[in-house]
Structure formats: structure tokens, C-alpha cells
Amino acid sequence: MSFPEPNDLPQDHNPNHEQAAQKEQILKQILTPEARMRLNNIKMVKPELSDLVEQYLIGMATQGKMPGQINDDQLKQILLSTQQPKRDFKINRV
């Protein structure tokens, strides 16, 4: 029985893996470490919101509309603008 050499193992050329790596690279360039940490925390709780914000940020960066790196406060503003407004219900007792 022979063991495969590390060079003999099939290479993982999954397009989704490569696309995710490119997305992470772009996000590293346009977000400060604090903002990236916040986005990763949001990804654990609300993955759909995180994906929406990531697509928005990458779109802005590819169009050249990004003035520089986005810090944590700017990311908070983007998150607030993308979330659906909450409805308040007021019950009046008679």
C-alpha cells in the first residue's frame, strides 16, 4: 500500500472557493480591521444582511466610488440604511 504524495492529491479548484477568496481579499482592502470584525459578527447572526452589505461594498469598490477604507462608524451607517425599518405598535387602553 502506497501513500499519495502531497503533489499527487487533486487540487481544489472549486469556483465558489476562489470567488469567496477574491471577495475576502477585496473586503480586506476596503474595510478597517474593526469594520471587518463587525461584518464577520453580523455574518454569524444575520448572514443574509451580511451578504447584502458585502455585495454593496464590493460593487462600490469596483465602480471606484469608495473614497478610502470604511471604518466601523461608516459601516454602522451602511448597516442602518440597509435594514428594514421596524414597526412600532402602540396599544391604547380605554
Secondary structure as GFF3:
##gff-version 3
##sequence-region A 1 94
A	DSSP	three_ten_helix	6	8	.	.	.	ID=ss1
A	DSSP	alpha_helix	15	30	.	.	.	ID=ss2
A	DSSP	alpha_helix	33	45	.	.	.	ID=ss3
A	DSSP	alpha_helix	47	62	.	.	.	ID=ss4
A	DSSP	alpha_helix	72	82	.	.	.	ID=ss5
###
